[in-house]
Amino acid sequence: MTDELNQCIEAGKITQEAAEKLSLLTPGTYCKHRSWGFGQIAEWRPLTDQVLIHFKTKKNHPMQLQYAAETLEHIPADHILARIAADPAALRQEAQENPVALMRSLLQSHEGKATSDEITADFVPDVFSAADFKKWFDGTKKKLKADGHFIIPAKKTSPFELQELNVPTHERLLEQFRTARHPKEQVASLDALLKLVSNFKQETDLLHQLAHEIEEAAKRSGRMHAPKALELLLARDEVLKHHPSSTEKNSALSIVTLLKEASGKLTEIFKELPVAKYRRVLAAFPEAFQERWQIQAQHLLRHAESRLVGEIFYLFESQQAREAFLTFTIRAISERSISSDFLKWICEQRDQAFPELINPELFAAILSALERDIHSEAKRGARLHELLFKDRQLIADLFHNSDLETARQAVRKITASPALGDLDRRSLLARILKLHPELETVVMNDASKESSTAREETLIVSWTSLERRKNEYENLVTKLIPQNTKDISTARSYGDLRENFEFKAAKEQQGVLLRQKAELEQMLNQARGTNFENPDTSVVSIGTVVTLQAPQGKQETYSILGAWDSTPEKGWISYQAAMGQALLGHRCGEKLSLPSEQGERDMTIEKIEAFTDFIS
């Protein structure tokens, strides 16, 4: 203990116990406060009974000596936080050269265990950026599993733990399976365990016991967690491959019996199953459903995502039922009952699966699906839409052998489809014209009709509001949509899209942004700017100010302006609003009934003038 501290004790400024704690908190050492976090002792000031600390958010923060001793925790030099503060570059190098040793040091600094969030807080941003840390940590977790001295949690909120004894990974996973309370945790442990089952393949008693325990877990899951019960049975069957003498082979509980019991919930079950397990579950369909297996598989096809479609096709092929699959697909296309994901799979597999389906009829089904999906909450049509425009060869393949009349009908369907924006429509028409240049006249005529219709639906707007809409569109196209594309890519990298909230949210946002883009394009195409100069003041018209007289003598004034210029507090109303429509075309002195929140009211037009205010 220093002389300064002894003097403080004698002066009654601090207690003996506080002095002992402060003796560790000398200038240059590190500390931690429960509210202000990590910091470094900067200076002692015994004369003023103070110590100065550099916290991340508070530089040179003063504390009374006694209070500092009571609230500051000493951080030794080998603590992970002290090492990061002293030399983050050295930590970055160690992270690359010996990540397991670095994680051992971190967990030792946290009394043997720390959650993912705590580990992230230590390393980001001083050692890694957020993106670099995720990549590094994903790779490091695999090395920790192989080391044997670390317990890797099944749940994100559970801590990583350091254990002194080297417990073999398969034994630790076996213990995790036995102590797990939820089927999801049991399946996660078994999936990892099965990769290491060869480590104890000679231990037949252990395998027999494990198979029995898995089956009991599947029984408990039952109908409440049918997808997880199926996964558990898949794991049991995998164990049985290494233990052929097990009596569980003759068990009454099997994938077949479970599928029979859950035959009405197959769509929901497959939504929760991992893609890697589709094939093994589908393989049980013929035994489970006998002569009705094709009907069950076809029903599943109507709601299947594209990867499941591929596995169902594999099932039909393995059962020599390729023609049945083709017949069903042709019927679904002609009835326009085929899903967007099924169509996407057909287009993606057109060279390997059924090249005979690649024709204008399939294109008509694609348009129909896109139109159907406009109002669908699932937004699966976005994936089909993306494929249609990214695959530059698709239209050429679809119309490769089409005659002129078929192509002409396709042109008209494209022109009339509400599922296509203006730019998308032009893109598709250009691709068909490349195959059938003689249809250019038809396209030009349709464009002329469309232009005529657009003129009839012209939106009159102020230059200011038009500029605002253009800026909104520019921000959408150059910032929001590209950022959303990056968000989708980042979220996809997190894996397991079935339970990936970030991915689902980003895809839903994509649908919202694309709809906004289409709506803005349509509005901007229809908009015509004006500054409301020289309006016709003989009648109420766009760009006029109307003074109205109520029977009780009260006057009201309204400016009839553009479609996007409504500002009620200024008395500006859009010519498209109910009030605007009711006033247009009427003259001074006319009496008319106008809509209001309280119902119709009688008013007389007293005066009509030109609008002169500047719109900003």
N, C-alpha and C positions, 0 to 999 in steps of 0.2 A: 504494500500500500504506500502511496506517495505521501510526502510531507504535506502537500496541499490538502489532501483528503483528511489527514490527521488534524490539521488546523481547523478544517470545517467541522470535524466531529467535536473538537474542544469548544468551538464557538457555538455549538448547538444547532448548526445549520442542517446537518444530516445525521442519521443514525449510523451505528456501527454496521448494521446489516446493509444499509444503502451504500455505504462506503465500499464494502466488499464487492457489491455489484458494479459500482462505478469504476472500480479498479480494472475491470475488464473493458470498459467503454472509453479507452484512451483515444486521443485524436488519431484519425486514420483508420480506426477499426469500424466494423459494420454492425448495424443494429436493425431491429424491426419493431414497428409500432402497430398496435392493433387497428388503428384508424388510418394512419398515414403511410403504412407499408414500409418498404425497404429504404434504408438510409445509411449515411456514413457520418461518423462523429467528426466535426470540423474543428472545434476549439473548446477548451475549458476556460471559464471566466470565474474563478473562485471568489474574486473580490465582489462581483455582483451576484454571486450564488447562481450562476447560469452555465449551461452547456449548449453549444450551437450544433445543430444537425442539418446536413444536406439531405432532405427527402426529395423524391422525384418531382413532387409538385410544390415543395416548399424549401427554398434555398435559405441557409443560415437561419433556420427556425430555432428560436431560443426556448429553453425549458429550464425550470428550476431544478437544481441538482437532485433534491429528494424525489420530485415527481418523475424525473428522468430515470432514476434508479427503480422506481415502482412500475413504470410503464414500458420501458425499453427492454427488448430481448437481445442479448448479445449474439451476434452471428460470427462464428469462428471463420478463420481465413480459408479453411478447406470446404466450407459450406458452398453449395452450388450457386447461391445468389451472390456470395462474395467473389467467387471465381468469375462469374459472368461480369460483375461490375469491374473487376480488376483487369481482366484480359479476355474480352469476348472473342477476339480472333483466335486465341488458343482453344477456346471451347468449340468454335466452328471446325477447327482442324481435327480435334479429338472426335467430334461428331461423325466425321467422315472416316477416320482411321480406326476408331474403336468405339462404336456406338453403344455396345453392351456395357463397357466399363463406365461410360458417361451416364447411362441410365442407372447403374448401380450407385454411382456417386450421388445422383439426384435423389434416389429413393432413400439412401442413408441420411441425406440432409433432411428428409421429411419423415424421419423415424420409421423408415421401412416401407411406407406405402404412400401413394399419391394418385389422384384421379387424373383422367385425361385433361380436364380443364385446368387442374393445378400445374401439370407438366407444361401445358401450352402457355400458361401465364408466366412461367419461369423463362421459357425460351423465346417467346415472341413478344416484342420485335427485336430484342437485343442480340440474339444469336441467329435467328431465322426470320424471314418474312413469313406471313401466314401460309402462303402457297408452298414455299420451300419446306416449312416445318411439316405440313401434312404429308408431303412426298417422303421426307426423311423418316417420319414416325411410322408410316405404313410399312416401310422396309425394315425398320428397327424392330417392330413387333414380331416379325417372323423370326428374327435372330434371337429375340428374347425367349420365344417359345422353344427354340432348339437348344438354348443354353441349359435349361432345367432349373435355374435358380430364381425364376420369376413366375409369379402367378398372373396370368393374363385374364382380365375380367371379361365375362360374357356381356355385361351391360356397361354402357358408357359411364353411368354414374358410380359404378363400383371402382375401387382403387386397384392399381397395379401394386403388387406386393413383392418384396424381396424376401427370399427364404434362404437360410444358411445351408440347409441340406440340398443336394442336387437330386430333386425328385424327378424321375423320368416323366416326360411329357404325357405319355399314354396313361400313366397312373394318376397323374393330376387331372387329366380330362375325365377319366373314369370317375374320380371323386366328384368332379363338377357335375357330371350327369346324375349321380346318385343323390346329390344335395339340391339339385335344381328344383324349384317349385312350380315352374310354368313349362308347358310343353315346348314353347319356343326356345327356352333356355336348354331344355333337354336335347332338342334337335341340334342346336348349335354345338353343344359339346360332342354329340355323336358324330356330326359331320367332320369335326376335327379329329376325333378318335379313330374313325374308320380309315383315315389316311395312314394311321400308324398301327393298324390291327396286326400287321405282319410281325410286329415286335413281340407279340405274345401268342402267336398262332399255335405254338406247341402246348400252351396251357389250356387244355381242353375243358377242364373244370371251370376255369374262369370264363371261357367263351360260352359254355353252357349256361352259367349263371347270368352272364350279361344278356344273352338272348332272352332268357326268361324275364329279366328285369325290364328289358325294352318292351316286351309284349305286355307286361303288366301296366307299364306307363301308357301304352297305346289303348288298352282297355279303359283306363281312367279317363283318357282324353275323349274317346268315344265320339258321340255325335256333337258334343259341345265344341270340339276342336277337330273336326273331321280332316282338314288338310294336314294338321300336325300329326294326327294319328296315322295317316297314310305315310308320312315321312318317317315316323318311328318304325312302322312295319317294313319300310324299305331298308332302314338301317338294320333291323333284326335279320332280314333275309340276307343282307350283306355279311353279317356275322356268321350266319349258318353256312355260308360258302366255305368258311374256314373250320367248320365243326360239323361235318356231315353226319355224325351219329346222333346229333341232338334230337330229342323227342319233339321239339317245337315244330318240326317239319309237318307233323300231323295235327297241329293246332287248329281249332275251329276258327280262330281269328286270323284272317288273311286280307290281303289287298282286295281279293275278289269279293269276299263277304262284306267288306267295308264299302266297296263301290255299289254293291247291290242295295245296301241299306241307305246309301246317300244318292241314289240314282236321280232324285229330283233336284239335287243341289250341285250337279257337276260343274256348271258354269262358275258358281261362286268358289268351289273348291279349287279349280284350276287358276283362278285369279290370284290365289294365295300360294300356290305351289311354285317353287323355284323352277326356272326354265330347264335346268339340268336334270330335273326329275320327271319331266313330262313323259318321256319315252317309256320309262319303266312302269308308270301308272297306266298309260294307254295300252301297254302290252297285255294288261289283264282284262281289257274290254271284251274280247271274244269269249273268254271263259265266264266272265261275270254276267254278260247280257245275252249270251248264246246267239240265236238267230236275229236278235234285235240290236246287236252291237253296232251295226252300220247306222241305224236310226239314231242311237245315242250319240255316236261320233258326229253325225251330220248336224244334229241339234247343237252340239258344242261348237261346230264350225261357224254357226251364224253369229256367235259372239266372241270368237277366238281372236286374240292378237296374232300378228303375222308369224311369230316363232312357233306358236301352238298350231297354227294351220300347217306349217311344214312338218311337224311331228305327226299330226293326224294323217297327212298324205303318206308319210313313211309307214304308218300302221296299215293303211289300205294296201300299199305296195307289198308289205311283208305278208299280207293275207291274200295275195293274188286278187285283189279287188280294185285294181286301178281303174277299170272301166266304170265301176259303180261310183267312184269318186268323180270321174269325169262327167258322168250323167248328172249327178247331183249339182255339180258346178255349173254346167250348161243351163240347167233349169233355174238355178238361183240367179244367173246372169240375165236370162230372158225375163224372169219375174221381177227383176230389179230389187230382189230381197238380199242380195249379197252384200256383206259388210265392207267398209272401207279397208280394213286390215287384210281381209281375204283378197280383195282386188290388188292391194299393194303387193301381197305375196305372189300372185299370179304374174304381175308385171316384172317383179324382180327375178322370178324363176322361169321366165318365158322361154329361155333356150333349153332348160333341162326338163321341166315338168310337162307342160301341155302347149307346145308352140301353136297348135291348131286353134287355141282360144284367143290368140292375138289377132283381133280383127275389129272392124268398126262397131260391132255389137258390144264388144268389151268397152270401147271408148264411151258408148252411150250409157253403159252401166256406171262407168266412172263419173260421168257428169251427173247422173241421177244420184249417186252416193254423196257427191260433194254438195248437191242441193239439199239432200236430206239432212246432212250433218251441219248445215248452217245453224240450225236451231237445237242441235244436240249438245247436251252438257258434257259429253265425253270428249268432244273435240278431236276424235280420232281422224276426222277428215283432213286435219292439218297435215298429217303424215302422208296421206295420199296426194294431197295438193302439192306438197313439197316434191314428191317423187315425179309427178306429172311435169313439173317445170325444170327440175334439175336433170332428169334423164333426157338428154337432147335427141336420143335415137328412138324414144318410145313412140312418138306420133308417127314417125316414118315406118316403124314396124307395124303399128296398128292399121295403117292405111296403105300398106305395101301393094296389095293386090286389089284395092277397092276400085269400083267403076266410078264414073263421073257423077252419076245420080246419088250414089251413097255418100260421096265426098260433099256434094251440094247439101244434102240433108244434115251432115255433120256441121257444116258452116253455119247453117241456120240455127242449129241447136246451140252452138257456141255463142252466136250473136244474142240469142234470147235467154241464155242461162243467167239466173240471178247469183250463182255461186262464183262468178268470175268478175274480177275488177277490170277496169278498162285496159290496163297494161297487160294483164294476163290474157284477156280476150285477143288483143292484137298479136301477142306472141303465138298463140295457138293457130290463129288464122294464117299468120305468116308461114308457119310450118306446113300447113295443109296446102297453101298456095305454091309452095316449093315443089310439092308432089303433083299438083294439078293447077298449073298457071292459068288454064282456061277459065277458072272460077273467079278470076280477078273482078270481072264485071259484076258478078253476084255480090261479092264482098263490097264493092264500091256502092252498089245500089242500096245494100243494107246499111252501109255507113251513112249514106245520104238520108235514108229514112230516120236513122238514129239521130242524125244532126238536126233534122226537122223536128223530131220529138223533143230534143234537147232545147231547141229554140222556144218551143211552146212552154217548156218548164223552166225557162230562164229565171234565175234568182237575181233581183236587183238589189245591190248592196252598196254601202259607202266604200270609198277607197280605203278608209282607215280600217273598217272591219274586214275588208278583203285582205289587207296586209297582215292583220292579226291571224287570220285563218292560214295564210301562206306560211307565216312563221311557225304556227302550230304544226303544220304538215312537215316543214323542214326539220323541226326538232324531233318529230316522230321518226322520220326516215333516217336522219343522220346520227341521232343519239339514242333514243329510246329503243328502237328495234335492234340496232347493232349491239347495244348493251344487253338486251334480252337474249340475243343469240349467244353472247359470251356466258351469260348466267346459265343457260341451258347446258352449254358445253361443260362448264365447271361443275354443275350439279350432276351431270351424267358421270363424271369422273369419280363421284363418291360411291358408285356401284349400287346394286340391289334396287332397281328402279321401282319395284313394287312397294317399297317402304321408304322411298326417298322423297320426303316432303318438299325439299328444295326443288327437285326436278319437276314434281307435279305442279307446284306453284308457278315455276318459270314457264311451263308449257301452257298453263291456263292464262298467264299474262300474255303469252305470245298470241293466243286467240283473240284476246281483247285488243291488243295493239293492231293486229291485222284487220280486224273489223273497223277500228277507228281509221286506219289508213284507207280502206275501201270507201268508207263514208265520206272522208275528207276529199278524196279524189273525185267522187261524184259531185259533191257540193261545189268544189272549185271549178269543175268542168261546166257547171250550170251558171256559175256566178258571173255577173257583169257589173263592173264598178261604175259609180257615178258620183258627182259632187252636188247633185240635186239643183243644178242651175236651170233657170227659166222654166219652172213647172207650169202646167195649165191651171191657173187659179180660177177659171170659170166654174170648175167642179173640184171636189175633193180628189186629189191625185197624189201620187208619190212625190214627196218634196214640198208638200204644203202644210201650213199651220192652220188648224181649224178651231174657231171659237164657238162653243156651244152654250145655249141658254136653257136652263131648267125652268119648268113652270113656276117654281117658287122664286125665281129671279137669280139663282146662283149661276155664275159663269164657270166654264171649264175649258181649258185650252190643251189641244193635243197636236203633236207634230207627226205626220205620217211619213215614216222613213223606210230604209231598206230592210231586207229580211233578217239581218243580223244586228240591227241597230236599236233594239228595244232597251230603253232605260226609263222605267216607270217613274222614278223620283224626279226626272226632268220633264215628264209628260211625253217622252218619245215612245212611239209604238210602231211595231213592224206592220207593214201593209198586209202581211199574212196572218196577223193575229185576228181574233174574232171582231174586236173593235175596229181594226183597220178595214177589214172586209165589209163591215156594216156601213162605214162612212164613204168608201170609195165610190165615186161617180155621182154623188149627191151635190146639190147646188145651195147657194145662200137662200135662206128663208124656208127651206124644206124642213118638215117635221118628221122625225123617225124614231123608232124604238131601238135603243142600244143595249147590248148585254152588259151586266154588272154582276158583282158577287151576290147581290140581293135579288137578282132577277132582271127582267126587262125594265127599262125606264125611258120615258118620253123626253126628247131633247129637240131643240130647234137650232139649225146652223145659222149663226149670226154673222160670221165673217170667215173668208178664206184668203190666206196670204201666202207668199213664197217663204220657204224656210231659208234663213240666212245665217244661223249659228254654225260655227266650225265644229265638226265632229272630231273628237280626239280620243 
